[in-house]
């Protein structure tokens, strides 16, 4: 029998405690209408073994790359293997290939689960539903987190957020660097983790985006920026409350895509990314939005993310010629020549390839095939 109800009547913390005490196995789905977001938390005998919030940026491969556990070439190897075994998770394949240890994968998976649950604990409205299901086997990297320990840490963070909110009302504020006071004559004495976060502040990305890039929690980055505000070398460019996210009507959807297009033309890639992130939350099944995300990541030089966004665009719309064309170049930039060749080959089968783009794709395809053959002959 399913357990369900509105969060306004039964807080998520109470739901989690109930599932732990009754040692339930299954999936808890949580949806917030005002945020237009949905999440899933998986349980096994009362312990949390998985959690997904689809539009969060802290994917396992990125976390392992940022923490120095794998290289960009390692990530490419795993992604290539995952195309042949789409049913196996990234972490399982990385361990099987001997690229990373089970301990490192488990640590990053636990981080993902914790951050998802901490985010859900801030939701005050929405609807939950728990359904009992058989245990899900995720391969060789099982993770089990005691529910009670997560609830205690979440309560601590919520208390500290109450203090931080006096200066940092939410994780979507944008920090910017302030000009130093030359008359002060003081030396800046920061810890290594503070320098790391300071180096990521560009006046365009939010705290949440910086945290995702660094593979850190929103809470940890917010605490550090809170301390940096006191030094007057950092200020907040945008501390206005975030309006609830609602689905735009179709007429404004086109305008939103146009605004992203204009931002890209004007070189405002950071603004374009923020707009495209919002569109991805609102329209996760739109091929147009994923294609625009791919273009945005390309403009930022983030080729792995551009490749995945464009790959999702062509999965949603296999006849999207421009996405196949751009996917080829994004994949080639990551060194994934096979995927680039496949994308260009597909593009050349479409009517749009009769124009100038077809000549470019043929040249690129021939060059990629030649280079791949040479590399294979050369050996590792």
N, C-alpha and C positions, 0 to 999 in steps of 0.2 A: 504494500500500500504506500502511495506517495505521501510525503510530508510537504506541505506548501502553505504559502501565505504571504502577506505584505510585510515588508521590513519595518513599517511604522508600528505594527502591532507586536512583532517579535524581532528584536534586534539580532543582527547576524552573529554577535558573540554568543547569544543564548542558543541560536541554532547550532553553532559549532560545538558548544558544550553538550547539547542534547545528543548529537551524533557521536561524540566521543564516549559519553557515558553508556549509550546503548550499543557501542561497538559495531556501528553500522558499516557496511561495505556498499559503495555505490557512488553516484555523482550528484553533487549539489550544483544546480544551475541558479545563477543570480543575474537579474536584469534590472537596470535602472532606466526608466523611461525618460527622465529629464536629462540624463547624460547620454542617452541612446547608446548604451554599452551593455554587453553581456559577458559573463565569466562563468567558468566551471571549476569546481574544486572536487577532486576525487579522494575518496576515503577507502581505507582497508582496515577493517576491525577497529574503527574509531580513530586511527591515525591518518594524517593527511599524506597522500602519496603523489599528488600532482595538482597543479593549478594553472589555468590558462586564462589570460586576458588578451584577446587577439591583437589589439592595437598597441600593446606595450612594446617597447623597442628592445628590451634586453634579451635578445635571442641567444641561445646557448653558444652557437659558433662565435658570435661577436664577443660574448663574455670571455670565452676561452682565449680568443685572439687578443683582447685587450689586457688580460691578465698575464700574457706571455706564455701560456701553456701550449699554444699551437702557433704556427706561422700562417701567413696568407696562402702559401703553397699547400700547407696541410689542410686548410679549410677548403681549398679547391679540390683536393683529392677526395675529401669526405663528401662534398656536394656532388662530385661526379659519381661516386659510389651510390649516393642516395637516389640518383636518377635511375639507377639499375635496380635499387631495392627501396622503392618509395614507402614501403610499409614499416621500415626500420627507422627509429629515431636517430638524429645526428649523433648524440652521445654514444649510443650503442655501436654505430659504425666506426666512430673515432677510436673507441677502445679496441674493436676487432682488428682495425688496421695497425694497432700498436702505436698510434700517434700520441695518445694521452692516457693517463692512468684512470682507473675506476674511481679512485679517491678524488681526483681533480674534477671529474665530471659530476660526481655526486655532490661535491661542494657547490658547484655552480647551479646545478638543478635545485638544490635546497635554497639557494639565494633567490632563484626565480620564483619558487613557491612562496617563500616568505614575503617577497615584495608584492606579489599578487594579493595575498591575503591581507597584508597591511593596507593596500589600496582599497580593498573591499570593505575593510572595517570603517572607512571614512564615509561609506555610502549610508545615507539615512533614509532614503526612499527607494522604492523598487519592489521587486517580487522575487521570492525564492521558491525552489521546488527541488526536493530530494527524491531520487528514485534508486531503489536497491538494484544493483547489477552485479554480475560475477566479477571477481578481481581481474584487472587488466595487466597482462604481462608486457612490460616495456623492454624486455631484453635483459642485458647483463648489468644494467645500472639501476637497481631499485633504490628508491628513496623513501624513508618513513620519518615523518616529523611529528612528535607528540603535539596534539592539538592544544593542550593546556599551556605548553611553553610558548607557542605562538601567540596565544591570547594574552599572556602576561607581558610579552615584549610589545604587542600592539597597544596594550593599555599604557605602558611606559611611554611609548612614542606619542600617543595622543595627548598625554599630560605635557610632554615637552613641546609639542606643536602649539599648545595653548600659549606658551611663553614666546615661541618663535613668531607667532602670528601677529605680535605687536609691530614687527618690522617686515615680516615675510608672510603675507596673508594666505598664499597658496603656492604650489610648486611651479605654476605657470608664469611667474613674474620673470622679467628679463633683466639680469644684472649687467651693468656696464662699468668700465674702468673710468675712474676720475683722474684728472690731472693732479700730480703730486704738488704739495705745497712746498715750494723751494725755500721759503723762509723758515720752515720748521727745522730743517737740518737734522732730521732723525733718520736712522737706518731701519729699514724694514726687516724685521726678524720673524720669519714664518717657518712653520713646520713643512716637511716635504709634501704631505698631502694637501696643505694649503696652497703651496706653489703649483701643484698639479691642477687644482681646480681654478686657480687664478689664471693660469695659462690658457684655459678653455673659454674664458669670458670674452665674448666678442661683441656684446651689445645687441646681438640678434637672437641668439638661442636662449630658451627658457632654462630654468633650473632643472626641470624634468629632462629636457633634451641633453643638457650637459651631463646629467647623471647617467643617462642611457649610453652616451658616448664613452664615458669613463668606466662603465660597468659598476657604478656605485648606486646606492639607494638615494631616492629623492631626499629622504630625511637626513642622511649623512651630508649631502651637498648643501642642503638648506642650513644645517648647523654651522658648517664652515663659512658660508657666505654671511650668515648672521654675525659671526665674529669679525669678518672682514669689513662689514659695514661700519664697525666702530673705529677702524683705522682710517676711514675717509678715503680709501683708495678704490672703493667699490660703492656704487649707488645702484638703486633700482630704477630702470628706465620705464617700467610699467608695473605699477602696484595696484592697478584697478582690479576689483573683484571680477572673477571669470563668470560670464553669463552662462546659464544652463545651456547645454548643447541640445538643439532640437533639429529635427530633419527639415531641411529647406524644401520648399515646393519645387517642382521641376523647373519652373521658370527662372528661379534664382540659381539653379544648378549650373546652367549654361553661363550665367554671369560670373559665378565663382570660378569656373574653369578659365574664363576670359581674364579674370584678375590674376590668376596664377601665370597665365601666358604673358600678360603684360609685365609682371614682376620679373620673369625670366628674360624678357627682351631688354629690360632696363638694368639687368645685372643685379637685381635684388634677390639673390638666391635664398638667403636666410628667410626673407618674408615669404617667398614662394613655398619654402618647405613648411613653414607654420600653417599656411593656408591649405597645402596639400595634406598635411597630417589631419587637419579637421575634416577635409573631404573624405579621407580614408575611413575615419570613424563613422561618418554619416552614410557613406556609400561603399561598403567593403566589397560589394559584388559588381562594381562598375569597372569595366575594362578601360573606359576613358580615364578614370581617376588613377588607376594603376599605371597607365601609360604616361600620364602627366607626372606621376611620382617618379617614374623612371627617368624622364627628362630632367626633373629637378635634381635627382641624385647625380646624374651625369654632369650637370652644371657645377655641382659641388665637388666633383672628382671622386665620389663615393661609388666606385664601379661595382663592387659586390652587391650593394643594395640596389643600384640601378638595374643590374642583371636580374635580381630576384623580382623586382617590381615589374619589369617588362615581361618576364616569364609568366607572371601571374596575369598580365594583360592579355597575352596570347592564349593562355588557358581559357580565359573567360570569353575571348573573341578570337577564334582561330583564323578569321579572315582579316584581322587588323594588320594590313600590310606594313604600315609605318612602324608598328611595334616590333614585328619580325625584323625589319631592317635595322632598327636601333638596337635591338637585342643582340644582333650579331656583333656590332661594334663594342657594346658594353661587355659582352662575354670575352671578346678578344682582348680587351684591356685587362681582364683578370687572368689571362693566360689560358682560358678554357676554349681552345681552338675547335674542339669537336662540337661544342654547343654553338659556337659562332658559325661554323659551316652548316649545321642543321638549320639555324635561323635564316641564313641567307638563301639556302636551297629552297626552303619553304616560301620565302619572299618571292623568289624568281618564278614560282609556279602561279603567282597571283597576277591578275590583270594589271595592277599598278606598276609592275616591273617592266612594262613596255616603255616607260619614260626614262629619263636620265639616271634615275636611281638604279635601274636594272644594270646599266653599264658599271656603275660603281660597285654594286653587289657582286657582279661576276668577277671583277678585278680582285675584290677583297677575298672572295671565295677561292680563287686560284692561288692567291698569295698565302692564305691560311693553310690550304691543303699542301702546298709546297713546303712551307715552314714546318708543319706537323710531320710530314714524311722525313724531312732532314733530321728533326729532333728524335724521331723514333729510330732512325738509322744510327744516329750518334750514340744513343743509349743514355742511361742515367749518369 
